[in-house]
């Protein structure tokens, strides 16, 4: 039963604007998500994560003293992180290409541009549930697979163990 | 023969780490998230949050106007306004803030200093539309379009100047 499943979900909202936090909470409430914690920056959010379980994070990008990028990186790579696999949705008005790439490289699962709509938020949630992504660990990165798809023309470099299964040696 | 290097990445498939819900629950949850009933309820929620969001936009507008010629601060506040205004129902304000962000972002990418007059005109228009209770007047729409064209012209002029120098 969907309602019951939503009630079990624990979500953390990290956003410095109180109005946006309230809106996100209300939207999550509207589908039956009740267990919602809030933090106004990345640093406070990390403290909250150490105290309580969290199944999903919605975070803003620009915050002080710790922004959403550093927060995401810490969640993914800190030895003290309670759940490095937790889905992270970054919700921000900063939609420049380099920001999106920074978010991707920080280990963000989905990127959602403000202004948000209910449809855009819920479609990201559904995406995370229906199509969970593999995680990749390299010397410099840990997070969701950044290759959404591999183009047929991709000629390498081949750095993954499972890449070898797909490559036809000619 | 494809170029191959020693594999350095470890791939962890989704079934090897904890998921939000069981596979049986997932389809039902996604259906709920995409349902018409959910959309209607959520739209009402956004409408009910409108006044608070409009307050937030007006707060950012005041900060934008106070930023003066500090371009970093102007851009930071413009991004915040772009993020809130449309959700708050302030469509013209959102559109003009979006235009300002795009103009400054593109100027930065091309190594051009944004034209102070173009920035000032956008800031002024954002202030006026944010205080206008009628959020989608024809005049606001015209202003947004004119400013977008002005920003486009200025970028084109800067490109020509850079090419010729």
Contacts between the chains, C-beta under 8 A, distances in Angstrom:
chain1	res1	chain2	res2	distance
A	1	B	28	7.3
A	2	B	25	7.4
A	2	B	28	4.6
A	2	B	29	5.2
A	2	B	31	7.3
A	2	B	32	4.2
A	3	B	32	7.8
A	5	B	21	5.4
A	5	B	25	4.6
A	5	B	28	7.2
A	5	B	29	5.6
A	6	B	29	6.8
A	6	B	32	7.4
A	9	B	20	6.7
A	9	B	21	7.9
A	17	B	56	5.9
A	17	B	80	7.7
A	17	B	84	7.6
A	18	B	56	8.0
A	19	B	49	7.1
A	19	B	52	4.4
A	19	B	53	5.2
A	19	B	55	6.9
A	19	B	56	4.2
A	19	B	84	7.5
A	20	B	53	7.7
A	20	B	56	7.3
A	20	B	83	8.0
A	20	B	84	7.1
A	22	B	49	6.4
A	22	B	52	6.4
A	23	B	45	7.6
A	23	B	46	6.9
A	23	B	49	4.5
A	23	B	52	7.7
A	23	B	53	6.7
A	23	B	87	7.2
A	26	B	45	4.6
A	26	B	48	7.3
A	26	B	49	6.1
A	27	B	42	5.5
A	27	B	45	5.6
A	27	B	46	7.4
A	29	B	45	7.8
A	30	B	38	7.0
A	30	B	41	4.7
A	30	B	42	5.2
A	30	B	45	5.1
A	31	B	32	6.2
A	31	B	33	6.4
A	31	B	38	5.8
A	31	B	41	8.0
A	31	B	42	7.7
A	32	B	32	8.0
A	55	B	20	5.5
A	56	B	20	6.6
A	62	B	76	6.9
A	62	B	79	7.4
A	62	B	80	7.8
A	83	B	18	7.8
A	85	B	17	4.4
A	85	B	18	6.6
A	87	B	20	6.9
A	92	B	79	8.0
A	92	B	83	6.9
A	93	B	79	4.4
A	93	B	80	5.9
A	93	B	81	7.8
A	93	B	82	4.8
A	93	B	83	2.7
A	93	B	84	7.5
A	93	B	101	7.8
A	94	B	79	5.2
A	96	B	105	4.9
A	114	B	82	7.0
A	114	B	83	3.1
A	114	B	84	6.9
A	114	B	87	7.2
A	115	B	82	7.3
A	115	B	83	6.0
A	115	B	84	6.8
A	115	B	85	6.9
A	115	B	86	3.8
A	115	B	87	4.3
A	115	B	94	6.3
A	116	B	87	6.0
A	117	B	46	7.6
A	117	B	87	7.4
A	118	B	38	7.6
A	118	B	39	6.2
A	118	B	42	3.1
A	118	B	43	6.1
A	118	B	45	7.2
A	118	B	46	6.2
A	119	B	39	6.4
A	119	B	42	7.9
A	122	B	33	4.2
A	122	B	34	6.8
A	122	B	38	6.5
A	122	B	39	7.9
A	122	B	42	7.0
A	123	B	33	7.4
A	123	B	34	7.1
A	125	B	33	5.5
A	126	B	29	7.5
A	126	B	30	4.1
A	126	B	33	4.4
A	126	B	34	5.9
A	128	B	20	6.9
A	129	B	20	5.6
A	129	B	21	6.2
A	129	B	26	4.9
A	129	B	29	5.5
A	129	B	30	5.5
A	129	B	33	7.9
A	130	B	26	6.0
A	130	B	27	7.5
A	130	B	30	5.0
A	132	B	14	3.9
A	132	B	19	5.7
A	132	B	20	7.8
A	133	B	14	6.8
A	134	B	11	5.3
A	134	B	12	6.1
A	134	B	13	5.1
A	134	B	14	6.1
A	135	B	11	7.4
A	135	B	12	4.2
A	135	B	17	6.6
A	136	B	9	5.4
A	136	B	10	7.1
A	136	B	11	5.6
A	136	B	12	7.4
A	137	B	9	6.8
A	137	B	10	4.3
A	137	B	12	6.9
A	138	B	8	5.8
A	138	B	9	4.7
A	138	B	10	7.7
A	139	B	8	6.5
A	145	B	11	7.1
A	155	B	2	5.9
A	155	B	3	6.7
A	156	B	2	5.3
A	156	B	3	4.5
A	156	B	4	6.5
A	156	B	5	7.6
A	157	B	3	6.3
A	157	B	4	7.6
A	157	B	5	5.1
A	158	B	2	6.7
A	158	B	3	7.5
A	158	B	4	5.0
A	158	B	5	6.7
A	158	B	7	7.2
A	159	B	5	6.2
A	159	B	6	7.9
A	159	B	7	5.5
A	159	B	8	4.8
A	159	B	9	4.9
A	160	B	7	5.5
A	160	B	9	4.5
A	160	B	11	5.5
A	161	B	7	4.8
A	161	B	9	7.5
A	161	B	10	7.1
A	161	B	11	6.7
A	162	B	11	5.8
A	163	B	7	6.7
A	164	B	4	7.7
A	164	B	7	7.1
A	167	B	2	5.6
A	167	B	4	7.0
A	169	B	1	6.1
A	169	B	2	7.6
A	170	B	1	5.4
A	170	B	2	7.9
